[in-house]
Amino acid sequence: MIMTVDLGNRSYDIITERGSLHHAAEYLDLDRKVMVVTDDGVPEEYAEAVRAAAKDGHTVTVAQGEASKCFEQYQRILSEMLSLGFGRGDCVVAVGGGVCGDLAGFAAATYMRGVDFYNVPTTVLSMVDSSVGGKTAIDFRGVKNVIGAFKQPERVLIDADVLKTLPKRQISNGFAEAVKMALTFDEELFSVFETEDPMSYVDKIITRSLLIKKAVVEADETEKGLRRVLNFGHTIGHGIEAAVSPELYHGECVALGMLPMCSDKVRARLLPVLSKLKLPTRYDFDREKAFEAITHDKKGGGGFVKAIVVNEVGSFEEIKMTLDGLYGKMISYYGENK
Ligand SMILES: NC(=O)c1ccc[n+]([C@@H]2O[C@H](COP(=O)([O-])OP(=O)(O)OC[C@H]3O[C@@H](n4cnc5c(N)ncnc54)[C@H](O)[C@@H]3O)[C@@H](O)[C@H]2O)c1
């Protein structure tokens, strides 16, 4: 299936096709120097399939995990490209999850003021969310994604067969972002999570989530308005992530962050879905530390935040609330520190 993200001269196709990784050259222009960026947790054969299909392919493998979204690894990719004589007509391909995509995308955005970038996501999270939309970044001085660029890929190639090797907890982690999209835009997709085994419907979940992400990105490429809806669950979620990191994955924190931001009736439907996906619904985190991280994130807002709430499944509202009001929402669901 081909879906086009319509962004004028930055438009690109997302191809979702099982088995496509092994025919990468049919979908991506690899007839040039190609720098494949992967990590050591991604089975080697995936990156190798792309490298071997390239006319002049090379690979940089970083250590798995968020810590690789750093200057050192960014520089390492650029150094390799420079010493191998990469020019403006060459390209970078990420083969991995969101860590590889964000790091490789940022290298592609900046090498010689920008070279072509392809994303081949291999986690559920990167298939449903991070591979589309053009946000690329590295972390700096403990602040996530603080240095980056908007760099739309030339193409995204999704082969769901690679999920056969992804650990179950990582699969659920990615489903949390798809549940977020369903809650805010697509009641029918939400009911798939309620009534079906999500893994048997993973192709449909990927496609429906991408349709939502595509529509949001088309309407608001650089997050000036609508795109903020994708932050549903992320404000409190980021606070929790900062308080417990690295115990919980990002999607698990988003799951915890969505619960206080729903109406009672939506929460009554969300709780069983999260439990079915083995995502957390309660967690013992330091409320003060989480709130400190939230206020740090939101400073500059004059004591107010724009928060997304869901009162009906499949829709959302953006409301302006005080930071105290947000703290109150978190505490009303999780209670005060014990
Ligand atoms: N750019 C965006 O719009 C955007 C959106 C959301 C998240 N992100 C970023 O994405 C990152 C998280 O991405 P993620 O959840 O994909 O994590 P990740 O990239 O760290 O991948 C998770 C783990 O799975 C392993 N892995 C990947 N594919 C595999 C496969 N097919 N089989 C077996 N193991 C595999 C990796 O080695 C890693 O250990 C964060 O850095 C976050 O900031 C970016």
The ligand as a MOL file (V3000), in Angstrom:
LIG
                    3D

  0  0  0     0  0            999 V3000
M  V30 BEGIN CTAB
M  V30 COUNTS 44 48 0 0 0
M  V30 BEGIN ATOM
M  V30 1 N 10.6490 11.9810 15.5350 0
M  V30 2 C 9.4730 11.7880 16.0830 0
M  V30 3 O 8.4430 12.3080 15.6430 0
M  V30 4 C 9.3860 10.8970 17.2890 0
M  V30 5 C 8.1210 10.5200 17.7910 0
M  V30 6 C 8.0920 9.6440 18.8770 0
M  V30 7 C 9.2740 9.1740 19.4290 0
M  V30 8 N 10.4610 9.5650 18.9120 0 CHG=1
M  V30 9 C 11.7190 9.0760 19.4660 0
M  V30 10 O 11.7720 7.6830 19.2160 0
M  V30 11 C 12.6360 7.0700 20.1730 0
M  V30 12 C 12.0010 5.8040 20.6660 0
M  V30 13 O 11.8210 4.9480 19.5580 0
M  V30 14 P 11.5270 3.3970 19.7330 0
M  V30 15 O 10.4630 3.1870 20.7230 0
M  V30 16 O 11.3770 2.8340 18.3750 0 CHG=-1
M  V30 17 O 12.8470 2.8880 20.4660 0
M  V30 18 P 14.2860 2.4040 19.9630 0
M  V30 19 O 14.6630 2.9890 18.6900 0
M  V30 20 O 15.1870 2.5910 21.1290 0
M  V30 21 O 14.0440 0.8350 19.7420 0
M  V30 22 C 13.6930 0.0110 20.8280 0
M  V30 23 C 14.5810 -1.2250 20.9420 0
M  V30 24 O 14.1670 -2.1750 19.9810 0
M  V30 25 C 15.2880 -2.6860 19.2640 0
M  V30 26 N 14.7830 -3.0440 17.9440 0
M  V30 27 C 14.3840 -2.1810 16.9600 0
M  V30 28 N 13.8030 -2.8780 15.9690 0
M  V30 29 C 13.8540 -4.1810 16.2920 0
M  V30 30 C 13.3830 -5.3720 15.6880 0
M  V30 31 N 12.6800 -5.3540 14.5570 0
M  V30 32 N 13.6080 -6.5450 16.3110 0
M  V30 33 C 14.2590 -6.5680 17.5150 0
M  V30 34 N 14.6920 -5.4740 18.1710 0
M  V30 35 C 14.4820 -4.2990 17.5590 0
M  V30 36 C 16.3010 -1.5610 19.3080 0
M  V30 37 O 17.6140 -2.0660 19.1830 0
M  V30 38 C 16.0650 -0.9830 20.7010 0
M  V30 39 O 16.7860 -1.7120 21.6730 0
M  V30 40 C 12.8680 8.1070 21.2600 0
M  V30 41 O 14.1720 8.6190 21.1530 0
M  V30 42 C 11.8610 9.2050 20.9610 0
M  V30 43 O 12.3090 10.4770 21.3420 0
M  V30 44 C 10.5300 10.4070 17.8560 0
M  V30 END ATOM
M  V30 BEGIN BOND
M  V30 1 1 1 2
M  V30 2 2 2 3
M  V30 3 1 2 4
M  V30 4 1 4 5
M  V30 5 2 4 44
M  V30 6 2 5 6
M  V30 7 1 6 7
M  V30 8 2 7 8
M  V30 9 1 8 9
M  V30 10 1 8 44
M  V30 11 1 9 10
M  V30 12 1 9 42
M  V30 13 1 10 11
M  V30 14 1 11 12
M  V30 15 1 11 40
M  V30 16 1 12 13
M  V30 17 1 13 14
M  V30 18 2 14 15
M  V30 19 1 14 16
M  V30 20 1 14 17
M  V30 21 1 17 18
M  V30 22 2 18 19
M  V30 23 1 18 20
M  V30 24 1 18 21
M  V30 25 1 21 22
M  V30 26 1 22 23
M  V30 27 1 23 24
M  V30 28 1 23 38
M  V30 29 1 24 25
M  V30 30 1 25 26
M  V30 31 1 25 36
M  V30 32 1 26 27
M  V30 33 1 26 35
M  V30 34 2 27 28
M  V30 35 1 28 29
M  V30 36 1 29 30
M  V30 37 2 29 35
M  V30 38 1 30 31
M  V30 39 2 30 32
M  V30 40 1 32 33
M  V30 41 2 33 34
M  V30 42 1 34 35
M  V30 43 1 36 37
M  V30 44 1 36 38
M  V30 45 1 38 39
M  V30 46 1 40 41
M  V30 47 1 40 42
M  V30 48 1 42 43
M  V30 END BOND
M  V30 END CTAB
M  END
